[in-house]
Amino acid sequence: VSAKSGAIVIGKDNEADQQYWGGLIDEFAVYTRALSETEIKRDMNRGIVAVSPAGKMSIAWGDIKSTY
């Protein structure tokens, strides 16, 4: 897996300009590296752990929606 700089786009096909996911996304996570198969299965079975907002940058859904 190669790292790329630029915007993170969730729910859109990178190869098509207007193809967006039409459903709902229940859980979402960003990792700093590619996960192993075992780590992916672990997260699928236990769910994503909530993030503590202390000391983290925050952004409102409305800001994301209005920007993109």
N, C-alpha and C positions, 0 to 999 in steps of 0.2 A: 504494500500500500504506500503510495507516495503522498506526501503532504503538499498541499497547494495553498497559496495565499489568496485572499479574496473573501467575498461574502459567503456565508453559510446559507444555503437554500434548502429548506425542508418542505417536502411535499411537491416538488416540481421535477420534471424530467430534465436532466442536463442537456439532452440531445434535441429537445423540442422547445420552441419558444412558448407555446401556450398549453402545454400538457401539465395540469396540476392534479394532485391527489384529490379525489372527490369525497373522501370519507373523513372520519374523525381519527385523530391520533391520541391514544390514551396515555402512553408513557413515552418519554423522550430523554435521551442521554447523550452527552458529548464526552468523548474520552480523549486523552492526550496521546494515545497510541492505539495501534490495532490490537484487538483482543483475541485471545486464543479461543478455540472451539469450546474448551472447558469453561472459560470465563463467560462466554456468551450464554451457554446453557445455564450456568449458575444464575446470571441475571434474569434469564427468562423464567426460571423456577422460583426465585425469591422476590422478584420485582426490583424496581429501581428504588434506591434509598433516597429519601428527601434530602435536599441540600439546605444547610444552615446558611441563612443570608448574611450572617455577621461578617463584616469586612469584605463583602462581595459587591461587585457592581450590579445594580438592579436596573431593570427597564420595564416599563409598563406595556401590556399587550397593545394598547392604543397607539403607543409610539412606534412599535414594530409595524402595525397595520398601516399607519399613515405614511411611513417611510418607504415601504415596499409595495 
